[in-house]
């Protein structure tokens, strides 16, 4: 493996990581922002109000997005295996 192949492999790895993790992180960010706005408007400063909805939203989104995440990771792994055995 030369330097350009390694850089290409690292670039693909980072892109796949971002592709898999970004939807979950964005959902957590949006839910957290909505809760923060709600707390600012109502002056409710309950700590559990911050964490419980975000945790539930992340778990539900993980369940919904699991097929997409699995498909992305399996396609990436197939590419890695193909490189190892020398197909491409």
N, C-alpha and C positions, 0 to 999 in steps of 0.2 A: 504494500500500500504506500503510494507516494504522497507527497504533501498536498497536492490538489485533491486527491481522492479523500484524504482525511478531512480537509476543510469542507468539502462537499458533504461528507457524512455528518460532520458536526453541524453544519447549516441545516440539513434535513432533520436532524434530531431536535434542534431547537424549534424549528417550524412545526414539527409534529407535536411537541410538548405544548406550544402555544395554541395549536389547533384543538387539542384535547382539553386543556385547562381553562382556556378563555371563556367559554360559555358559562361554566360554573362560577368563575370569579366575577363575571359581569352580573350574573343573577344575584350573587351575594352583595355586590356593590349597589345595585338598584334597590334591593330590599332594605339594605342599611340606610341608603339615602332617604327612602320614603319614611322609614321609622324615625330618622333624625328630624325630618321636617315635621312629622306628626308630633314628636316630643317638643320641638321648639314652639309649635303653634299652641299646644295645650299645656305647656309647662309641667308635663308629667316626666319625672326623672327616675323611673323604675328601671333597674338594671336588667331584670329578666325580660322586660319588654324589648330590649336591644338584642339579646342573644337568641331567644327561643324562636322568633319568626325567621331569623336568618338561618339558623340551623335547620329548621323545617324546610325552608325554601331550597337550601343546598341539597338536602337529602332527597327531596322530591325531584329536583332537577337531575340529580345523579341517576335516579331510577329511570327517568324519562330519556336522558341522553346516553345511557349505558350502551345501547346498540350502536349509536354513532361512534362513541369512544372505542368500543371493541373493534368495529370495522376499520377505523383509522389505524389503530395499533396493529391489528393483524396484517393489514396491507403493508405497513411499514416493516413489520417483522419478515414478511415474505420477501420484500426487497433486500433486507439484510441477508437472509438465507441464500437468495439468488447470488448475491455478491460473494458470499463465502464459498459456494460451490463453483463459482465462475461462469454463471449463465450470461450475465451482462458485463 
